[in-house]
Amino acid sequence: MNINDLENALMSTIVDYITDQVILRYADASKQAAVLFTGAMIGFQDAMDSLKKLKEDNWKFTVVLSKAAGEIITQKRIEEELDPIAIYVEGAPVNGRQIIDSNQFVIIPTLTINTAAKVANCINDNLITNMIYRAMTSGKPIVAAVDGCCPDNKVREQMGFKVTEAYKARLRSNLADMITYGITLTTDADLAGKVDEVFSAKLEFPVPSSEEKPDKPVCVCQAQEKVNGASVKLDKKVIGRADIGGANCQGASVVIVPADAVITSLATDEAKRFNITIIKE
């Protein structure tokens, strides 16, 4: 290796390091969520465990409780367990629009049958449904846990949920409508993982303006089944285009990355170009 090759290699390493640090800081600054609690208690403890995991990963929360949630869950409990930036209870003066606009993400950890029905049918008659509507109209990612409103939840069945199949079908239809509105649904136990998944897919980094812009990033999901083909594991916090297109991934059809890795949109574009599947552990 001559002196020019050494200088180029050193410069490339420095640029990669600086880029990684900028992306990590940008990602951490974007981890701000409005957390909207309604009154469901099924799955509540799993939801709290998931929110605590997100908090450990530097997420910052502004919490809003519906009137029912304020009575059942209580403001004190949320303050003690989550230590949010701020917490509001419906009935007190709350600027829901401002809360949504000042956060990058919306999490609904305890969605009730009532709230799901109102959102599905475009009814915005209380603080929480108006905030969800504002999030949808402003393009904010929304992830909701459905343990408390899913008609097929086993805990609900054990509690004696004996409605007709027609009624259950209507409840399922409400959830299906929410998905078509762009709301991501999950379970409380998987809430943290789903938030990270949607966050990584939705995170957009500033790019220089040009006539040809990269395609909109696609969602990179955690694999639920084994993917066939040669695999490569990258142990990095930030996965960029150079990582996917570099020599380490040459010939691979699967690239495995840490569960908390940030995957840039350029990395997903490069993966599509080389027909590579990116899997989070």
Contacts in CASP RR format, 6 or more apart in sequence:
PFRMAT RR
TARGET T0000
AUTHOR 0000-0000-0000
METHOD contacts of the structure
MODEL  1
MNINDLENALMSTIVDYITDQVILRYADASKQAAVLFTGAMIGFQDAMDS
LKKLKEDNWKFTVVLSKAAGEIITQKRIEEELDPIAIYVEGAPVNGRQII
DSNQFVIIPTLTINTAAKVANCINDNLITNMIYRAMTSGKPIVAAVDGCC
PDNKVREQMGFKVTEAYKARLRSNLADMITYGITLTTDADLAGKVDEVFS
AKLEFPVPSSEEKPDKPVCVCQAQEKVNGASVKLDKKVIGRADIGGANCQ
GASVVIVPADAVITSLATDEAKRFNITIIKE
1 9 0 8 1.000
16 242 0 8 1.000
19 238 0 8 1.000
20 236 0 8 1.000
20 237 0 8 1.000
20 238 0 8 1.000
23 205 0 8 1.000
23 238 0 8 1.000
23 262 0 8 1.000
23 264 0 8 1.000
24 237 0 8 1.000
24 238 0 8 1.000
24 262 0 8 1.000
26 205 0 8 1.000
27 203 0 8 1.000
27 262 0 8 1.000
28 58 0 8 1.000
30 104 0 8 1.000
30 105 0 8 1.000
30 199 0 8 1.000
30 203 0 8 1.000
31 54 0 8 1.000
31 57 0 8 1.000
31 58 0 8 1.000
31 59 0 8 1.000
31 60 0 8 1.000
31 104 0 8 1.000
31 105 0 8 1.000
31 199 0 8 1.000
32 59 0 8 1.000
32 60 0 8 1.000
32 62 0 8 1.000
32 102 0 8 1.000
32 103 0 8 1.000
32 104 0 8 1.000
32 105 0 8 1.000
33 54 0 8 1.000
33 59 0 8 1.000
33 60 0 8 1.000
33 61 0 8 1.000
33 62 0 8 1.000
33 103 0 8 1.000
33 104 0 8 1.000
33 105 0 8 1.000
33 106 0 8 1.000
33 107 0 8 1.000
33 195 0 8 1.000
34 61 0 8 1.000
34 62 0 8 1.000
34 63 0 8 1.000
34 64 0 8 1.000
34 99 0 8 1.000
34 100 0 8 1.000
34 103 0 8 1.000
34 105 0 8 1.000
34 106 0 8 1.000
34 107 0 8 1.000
34 131 0 8 1.000
34 135 0 8 1.000
35 51 0 8 1.000
35 61 0 8 1.000
35 62 0 8 1.000
35 63 0 8 1.000
35 64 0 8 1.000
35 82 0 8 1.000
35 84 0 8 1.000
35 106 0 8 1.000
35 107 0 8 1.000
35 108 0 8 1.000
35 109 0 8 1.000
36 64 0 8 1.000
36 66 0 8 1.000
36 106 0 8 1.000
36 107 0 8 1.000
36 108 0 8 1.000
36 128 0 8 1.000
36 131 0 8 1.000
36 132 0 8 1.000
37 63 0 8 1.000
37 64 0 8 1.000
37 65 0 8 1.000
37 66 0 8 1.000
37 69 0 8 1.000
37 70 0 8 1.000
37 73 0 8 1.000
37 78 0 8 1.000
37 108 0 8 1.000
37 109 0 8 1.000
37 110 0 8 1.000
38 66 0 8 1.000
38 68 0 8 1.000
38 69 0 8 1.000
38 108 0 8 1.000
38 110 0 8 1.000
38 111 0 8 1.000
38 112 0 8 1.000
38 114 0 8 1.000
38 115 0 8 1.000
38 128 0 8 1.000
39 66 0 8 1.000
39 68 0 8 1.000
39 69 0 8 1.000
39 70 0 8 1.000
39 72 0 8 1.000
39 73 0 8 1.000
39 110 0 8 1.000
39 112 0 8 1.000
40 110 0 8 1.000
40 111 0 8 1.000
40 112 0 8 1.000
40 147 0 8 1.000
40 148 0 8 1.000
40 149 0 8 1.000
41 72 0 8 1.000
41 73 0 8 1.000
41 110 0 8 1.000
41 148 0 8 1.000
42 147 0 8 1.000
42 148 0 8 1.000
42 153 0 8 1.000
42 155 0 8 1.000
42 156 0 8 1.000
43 110 0 8 1.000
43 145 0 8 1.000
43 147 0 8 1.000
43 148 0 8 1.000
43 155 0 8 1.000
43 188 0 8 1.000
43 189 0 8 1.000
44 73 0 8 1.000
44 109 0 8 1.000
44 110 0 8 1.000
44 188 0 8 1.000
46 145 0 8 1.000
46 147 0 8 1.000
46 187 0 8 1.000
46 188 0 8 1.000
46 189 0 8 1.000
46 191 0 8 1.000
47 109 0 8 1.000
47 110 0 8 1.000
47 145 0 8 1.000
47 147 0 8 1.000
47 188 0 8 1.000
47 191 0 8 1.000
48 81 0 8 1.000
48 82 0 8 1.000
48 109 0 8 1.000
49 189 0 8 1.000
50 109 0 8 1.000
50 145 0 8 1.000
50 188 0 8 1.000
50 189 0 8 1.000
50 190 0 8 1.000
50 191 0 8 1.000
50 192 0 8 1.000
50 193 0 8 1.000
50 195 0 8 1.000
51 61 0 8 1.000
51 82 0 8 1.000
51 107 0 8 1.000
51 109 0 8 1.000
51 191 0 8 1.000
51 192 0 8 1.000
52 81 0 8 1.000
52 82 0 8 1.000
53 192 0 8 1.000
53 193 0 8 1.000
54 192 0 8 1.000
54 195 0 8 1.000
54 196 0 8 1.000
55 61 0 8 1.000
55 82 0 8 1.000
55 83 0 8 1.000
57 192 0 8 1.000
57 196 0 8 1.000
57 260 0 8 1.000
59 195 0 8 1.000
60 84 0 8 1.000
60 85 0 8 1.000
61 82 0 8 1.000
61 84 0 8 1.000
61 85 0 8 1.000
61 107 0 8 1.000
62 84 0 8 1.000
62 85 0 8 1.000
62 86 0 8 1.000
62 87 0 8 1.000
62 88 0 8 1.000
62 99 0 8 1.000
62 102 0 8 1.000
62 103 0 8 1.000
63 78 0 8 1.000
63 82 0 8 1.000
63 84 0 8 1.000
63 86 0 8 1.000
63 87 0 8 1.000
63 88 0 8 1.000
64 87 0 8 1.000
64 88 0 8 1.000
64 89 0 8 1.000
64 90 0 8 1.000
64 94 0 8 1.000
64 96 0 8 1.000
64 99 0 8 1.000
64 127 0 8 1.000
64 128 0 8 1.000
64 131 0 8 1.000
65 73 0 8 1.000
65 75 0 8 1.000
65 78 0 8 1.000
65 87 0 8 1.000
65 88 0 8 1.000
65 89 0 8 1.000
65 90 0 8 1.000
66 90 0 8 1.000
66 115 0 8 1.000
66 126 0 8 1.000
66 127 0 8 1.000
66 128 0 8 1.000
67 89 0 8 1.000
67 90 0 8 1.000
67 91 0 8 1.000
68 112 0 8 1.000
69 89 0 8 1.000
69 110 0 8 1.000
70 89 0 8 1.000
70 90 0 8 1.000
73 110 0 8 1.000
75 87 0 8 1.000
75 89 0 8 1.000
78 84 0 8 1.000
78 87 0 8 1.000
79 87 0 8 1.000
88 94 0 8 1.000
88 99 0 8 1.000
90 126 0 8 1.000
90 127 0 8 1.000
90 128 0 8 1.000
91 127 0 8 1.000
94 127 0 8 1.000
96 127 0 8 1.000
96 130 0 8 1.000
96 131 0 8 1.000
96 134 0 8 1.000
97 130 0 8 1.000
97 131 0 8 1.000
97 134 0 8 1.000
99 131 0 8 1.000
100 106 0 8 1.000
100 131 0 8 1.000
100 134 0 8 1.000
100 135 0 8 1.000
100 138 0 8 1.000
100 140 0 8 1.000
101 134 0 8 1.000
101 138 0 8 1.000
103 140 0 8 1.000
104 140 0 8 1.000
104 141 0 8 1.000
105 140 0 8 1.000
105 141 0 8 1.000
105 142 0 8 1.000
105 143 0 8 1.000
105 195 0 8 1.000
105 199 0 8 1.000
106 131 0 8 1.000
106 132 0 8 1.000
106 135 0 8 1.000
106 140 0 8 1.000
106 141 0 8 1.000
106 142 0 8 1.000
106 143 0 8 1.000
107 142 0 8 1.000
107 143 0 8 1.000
107 144 0 8 1.000
107 191 0 8 1.000
107 195 0 8 1.000
108 115 0 8 1.000
108 132 0 8 1.000
108 142 0 8 1.000
108 143 0 8 1.000
108 144 0 8 1.000
108 145 0 8 1.000
109 144 0 8 1.000
109 145 0 8 1.000
109 188 0 8 1.000
109 191 0 8 1.000
110 145 0 8 1.000
110 147 0 8 1.000
110 148 0 8 1.000
110 188 0 8 1.000
111 144 0 8 1.000
111 145 0 8 1.000
111 146 0 8 1.000
111 148 0 8 1.000
111 149 0 8 1.000
112 148 0 8 1.000
112 149 0 8 1.000
113 148 0 8 1.000
113 149 0 8 1.000
113 171 0 8 1.000
115 128 0 8 1.000
115 129 0 8 1.000
115 132 0 8 1.000
115 149 0 8 1.000
116 146 0 8 1.000
116 149 0 8 1.000
116 171 0 8 1.000
116 174 0 8 1.000
116 175 0 8 1.000
116 178 0 8 1.000
117 123 0 8 1.000
117 171 0 8 1.000
117 174 0 8 1.000
118 124 0 8 1.000
118 125 0 8 1.000
118 126 0 8 1.000
118 129 0 8 1.000
119 129 0 8 1.000
119 132 0 8 1.000
119 133 0 8 1.000
119 174 0 8 1.000
119 178 0 8 1.000
119 181 0 8 1.000
119 183 0 8 1.000
120 173 0 8 1.000
120 174 0 8 1.000
120 175 0 8 1.000
120 177 0 8 1.000
120 178 0 8 1.000
121 174 0 8 1.000
121 177 0 8 1.000
122 133 0 8 1.000
123 129 0 8 1.000
124 130 0 8 1.000
124 132 0 8 1.000
124 133 0 8 1.000
132 142 0 8 1.000
135 142 0 8 1.000
136 142 0 8 1.000
136 181 0 8 1.000
136 182 0 8 1.000
136 183 0 8 1.000
141 184 0 8 1.000
141 198 0 8 1.000
141 199 0 8 1.000
141 202 0 8 1.000
142 182 0 8 1.000
142 183 0 8 1.000
142 184 0 8 1.000
143 183 0 8 1.000
143 184 0 8 1.000
143 185 0 8 1.000
143 186 0 8 1.000
143 191 0 8 1.000
143 194 0 8 1.000
143 195 0 8 1.000
143 198 0 8 1.000
144 178 0 8 1.000
144 183 0 8 1.000
144 184 0 8 1.000
144 185 0 8 1.000
144 186 0 8 1.000
145 185 0 8 1.000
145 186 0 8 1.000
145 187 0 8 1.000
145 188 0 8 1.000
145 191 0 8 1.000
146 153 0 8 1.000
146 175 0 8 1.000
146 185 0 8 1.000
146 186 0 8 1.000
146 187 0 8 1.000
147 153 0 8 1.000
147 155 0 8 1.000
147 187 0 8 1.000
147 188 0 8 1.000
148 156 0 8 1.000
149 171 0 8 1.000
149 174 0 8 1.000
149 175 0 8 1.000
150 156 0 8 1.000
150 171 0 8 1.000
150 175 0 8 1.000
151 161 0 8 1.000
151 163 0 8 1.000
151 167 0 8 1.000
151 168 0 8 1.000
151 171 0 8 1.000
151 172 0 8 1.000
152 168 0 8 1.000
152 172 0 8 1.000
175 185 0 8 1.000
178 185 0 8 1.000
179 185 0 8 1.000
184 194 0 8 1.000
184 198 0 8 1.000
186 193 0 8 1.000
186 194 0 8 1.000
193 222 0 8 1.000
193 259 0 8 1.000
196 259 0 8 1.000
196 260 0 8 1.000
196 280 0 8 1.000
197 219 0 8 1.000
197 220 0 8 1.000
197 221 0 8 1.000
197 222 0 8 1.000
197 280 0 8 1.000
198 219 0 8 1.000
200 220 0 8 1.000
200 261 0 8 1.000
200 262 0 8 1.000
200 263 0 8 1.000
200 280 0 8 1.000
201 217 0 8 1.000
201 218 0 8 1.000
201 219 0 8 1.000
201 220 0 8 1.000
201 263 0 8 1.000
202 217 0 8 1.000
203 262 0 8 1.000
203 265 0 8 1.000
204 217 0 8 1.000
204 265 0 8 1.000
205 264 0 8 1.000
205 265 0 8 1.000
207 213 0 8 1.000
207 214 0 8 1.000
214 265 0 8 1.000
214 266 0 8 1.000
214 269 0 8 1.000
215 269 0 8 1.000
215 272 0 8 1.000
216 265 0 8 1.000
217 265 0 8 1.000
217 268 0 8 1.000
217 269 0 8 1.000
218 268 0 8 1.000
218 272 0 8 1.000
220 263 0 8 1.000
220 268 0 8 1.000
220 271 0 8 1.000
220 278 0 8 1.000
220 280 0 8 1.000
221 280 0 8 1.000
222 259 0 8 1.000
222 279 0 8 1.000
222 280 0 8 1.000
223 277 0 8 1.000
223 279 0 8 1.000
223 280 0 8 1.000
227 253 0 8 1.000
227 254 0 8 1.000
227 277 0 8 1.000
227 279 0 8 1.000
228 253 0 8 1.000
229 252 0 8 1.000
229 253 0 8 1.000
229 254 0 8 1.000
230 251 0 8 1.000
230 252 0 8 1.000
230 253 0 8 1.000
230 254 0 8 1.000
231 252 0 8 1.000
231 253 0 8 1.000
231 254 0 8 1.000
231 255 0 8 1.000
231 256 0 8 1.000
232 248 0 8 1.000
232 249 0 8 1.000
232 252 0 8 1.000
232 254 0 8 1.000
232 255 0 8 1.000
232 256 0 8 1.000
233 255 0 8 1.000
233 256 0 8 1.000
233 257 0 8 1.000
234 243 0 8 1.000
234 248 0 8 1.000
234 249 0 8 1.000
234 255 0 8 1.000
234 256 0 8 1.000
234 257 0 8 1.000
234 261 0 8 1.000
235 258 0 8 1.000
236 243 0 8 1.000
236 257 0 8 1.000
236 258 0 8 1.000
236 261 0 8 1.000
237 258 0 8 1.000
237 260 0 8 1.000
237 261 0 8 1.000
237 262 0 8 1.000
238 261 0 8 1.000
238 262 0 8 1.000
238 264 0 8 1.000
239 255 0 8 1.000
239 257 0 8 1.000
239 261 0 8 1.000
239 262 0 8 1.000
239 263 0 8 1.000
239 264 0 8 1.000
239 267 0 8 1.000
239 278 0 8 1.000
240 263 0 8 1.000
240 264 0 8 1.000
240 266 0 8 1.000
240 267 0 8 1.000
240 270 0 8 1.000
241 264 0 8 1.000
241 266 0 8 1.000
241 267 0 8 1.000
241 269 0 8 1.000
241 270 0 8 1.000
243 249 0 8 1.000
243 267 0 8 1.000
244 255 0 8 1.000
244 267 0 8 1.000
244 270 0 8 1.000
244 271 0 8 1.000
244 274 0 8 1.000
244 276 0 8 1.000
244 278 0 8 1.000
245 270 0 8 1.000
245 274 0 8 1.000
249 255 0 8 1.000
249 274 0 8 1.000
249 276 0 8 1.000
252 276 0 8 1.000
253 275 0 8 1.000
253 276 0 8 1.000
253 277 0 8 1.000
254 276 0 8 1.000
254 277 0 8 1.000
254 279 0 8 1.000
255 271 0 8 1.000
255 276 0 8 1.000
255 277 0 8 1.000
255 278 0 8 1.000
255 279 0 8 1.000
256 279 0 8 1.000
256 280 0 8 1.000
256 281 0 8 1.000
257 263 0 8 1.000
257 278 0 8 1.000
257 279 0 8 1.000
257 280 0 8 1.000
257 281 0 8 1.000
258 280 0 8 1.000
258 281 0 8 1.000
259 280 0 8 1.000
259 281 0 8 1.000
261 280 0 8 1.000
263 278 0 8 1.000
267 278 0 8 1.000
268 278 0 8 1.000
270 276 0 8 1.000
271 277 0 8 1.000
271 278 0 8 1.000
END
